[in-house]
Amino acid sequence: SQQGEEDPQALSIQEGENATMNCSYKTSINNLQWYRQNSGRGLVHLILIRSNEREKHSGRLRVTLDTSKKSSSLLITASRAADTASYFCATDEGIVSGGSNYKLTFGKGTLLTVNP
Amino acid sequence: GAVVSQHPSRVICKSGTSVKIECRSLDFQATTMFWYRQFPKKSLMLMATSNEGSKATYEQGVEKDKFLINHASLTLSTLTVTSAHPEDSSFYICSAREVLVKEQFFGPGTRLTVL
């Protein structure tokens, strides 16, 4: 079953604006990861946030995690046309992080379009 | 950085034939590899997890006799779609994970079209 649910499903903004995407999940997690996928291509890992972390930054990306609400957000600041892609959250809900039952469960994704 | 390759990137085959897709970790040893399937504008659905030298663990609803997975070495896993049908047409993506590393590295995907 799908663990992560992103919203919005689609987001269209102008270059220079900020884009915020949200992800909700249902069970306890070890960590939550955000990935980017250009159309018809593989996934690129953006950032991982552990369950004991609340916020993490990487360049123009800012990720927050609220385990009490079982939600995360990805903020892309000063967006560029090249940021146009689908963004997925994925949760690692293995009983033992990185253990033999480790696997990622992906949400449905947000399609971000940044207009020049 | 860690690189995962897939071959072929695109394949078109006739219904009833079998297709093999290779997934390779190019600069690291992957103790675990994952196979996903993605429909257009949809999320990735995990099909199976394979550990080097052991049988793959399939997700519920995935036919193991239909989707044969072999992880014979620490750098190579293969997915064979047997007796392919048009409904098997999809985008197949593999990922690989190194020991003790939480991050999965994804391949570029293989577009399978069954006529």
HADDOCK unambig.tbl for C-alpha pairs under 7 A between the chains (distance, minus, plus):
assign (segid A and resid 41 and name CA) (segid B and resid 108 and name CA) 5.34 0.50 0.50
assign (segid A and resid 41 and name CA) (segid B and resid 109 and name CA) 6.21 0.50 0.50
assign (segid A and resid 42 and name CA) (segid B and resid 93 and name CA) 6.83 0.50 0.50
assign (segid A and resid 42 and name CA) (segid B and resid 106 and name CA) 6.15 0.50 0.50
assign (segid A and resid 42 and name CA) (segid B and resid 107 and name CA) 5.64 0.50 0.50
assign (segid A and resid 42 and name CA) (segid B and resid 108 and name CA) 3.89 0.50 0.50
assign (segid A and resid 42 and name CA) (segid B and resid 109 and name CA) 5.36 0.50 0.50
assign (segid A and resid 43 and name CA) (segid B and resid 106 and name CA) 5.66 0.50 0.50
assign (segid A and resid 44 and name CA) (segid B and resid 106 and name CA) 6.95 0.50 0.50
assign (segid A and resid 98 and name CA) (segid B and resid 100 and name CA) 6.55 0.50 0.50
assign (segid A and resid 98 and name CA) (segid B and resid 102 and name CA) 6.04 0.50 0.50
assign (segid A and resid 106 and name CA) (segid B and resid 43 and name CA) 6.52 0.50 0.50
assign (segid A and resid 106 and name CA) (segid B and resid 44 and name CA) 6.16 0.50 0.50
assign (segid A and resid 107 and name CA) (segid B and resid 43 and name CA) 6.20 0.50 0.50
assign (segid A and resid 108 and name CA) (segid B and resid 42 and name CA) 6.00 0.50 0.50
assign (segid A and resid 108 and name CA) (segid B and resid 43 and name CA) 4.52 0.50 0.50
assign (segid A and resid 109 and name CA) (segid B and resid 43 and name CA) 6.37 0.50 0.50
